[in-house]
Each structure stands twice: as structure tokens, then as C-alpha cells.
Amino acid sequence: MPRRRSNPKAERLRQQGCLHPHPEQVTDELFAASEFFDPRDLLQVKYEMLRRVQIDGYAVSQSAAGFGLSRPSYYQAQKAYTSGGLPALLPKKPGPRRAHKLSEEVVEALRAALAAEPALSSQALVRLVQERFGLSVHRRSIERALAPQEKKRRR
């Protein structure tokens, strides 16, 4: 089976987080009538959606639908654009990828408490972290931090 060649622009948009998840839903005539407008480019789509309302006087719901986005997406984009201009329409970097509250110090304290009293429940460990470190942590976060680390399997 032949491999499909990936589109370099689409790949770059994906890497930057600017690839529109549903470019086929962009029905605005600007994108249908011109090679310049790319429905895959979410930044361009959001800007043009805002412009349609501000300059062309479209209704928010009509504009959002024409660009394959929701009304809440319109208002989020409008707020971002008003406060930070075009760069604010770019996606933000994703949040933390690790347990940022459960430092090594906290995890070691939890392990020590469990070693002293193995029957401690997750809820008791939550209270311990709250009392000793002043942190509010969900019991599942503690359970994951204390679980033995499994090696990732190669497929």
C-alpha cells in the first residue's frame, strides 16, 4: 500500500497547534473563492471570523458557523484578540505534564508514612499532605505518584 505524502504546510500547522480540527466545516465564501485563504490555518480562520463580525457586520452565530467554530470559540478569540492582538490568537503552550505539587520531598514523606503504617488509606495520605505541606492534592494524584513505575512497552 503506497504511503500518502504529508502536506508540509499542514504538518507545520499541526506542530504549531494551528491546524483547524475541522477545515471541511469552513464554508465562508472567502475560503471557497481564494487560494490565499486556507481553511486548515486556524489562526487565519479565527481572524477572519472576527473580521466578519467587526467589519462586515455579520451576526456572531452566522460568522462562527461559517468558519466551522462555535459561538464560545468566537468570544474566546475576541477576548484574546482584544487583549493581545493577533499573537494572542495563537494557541497557548499546554500545561504541566507531571505532578507539579507532588515534589520528591512530598512523595518521600508519603512513602515513609506508608512504610510506618502500611494500612493508611489514600484519604489519610491526602490529609497528611494537607497538614504537613499545606497542599490540596487529589487522592488519585497520590496513588499515581506512589504506584510502581512500569516500563513503557515497545510496540
Secondary structure, DSSP 4 states (H G I P E B T S, - for coil): -PPPPPPHHHHHHHHHT-B-S-GGGB--HHHHH-SS--TTBHHHHHHHHHHHHHTT---HHHHHHHBT--HHHHHHHHHHHHHH-GGGGSPPPP--SS-SSS-HHHHHHHHHHHHH-TT--HHHHHHHHHHHH-----HHHHHHHHSPPPPPPP-
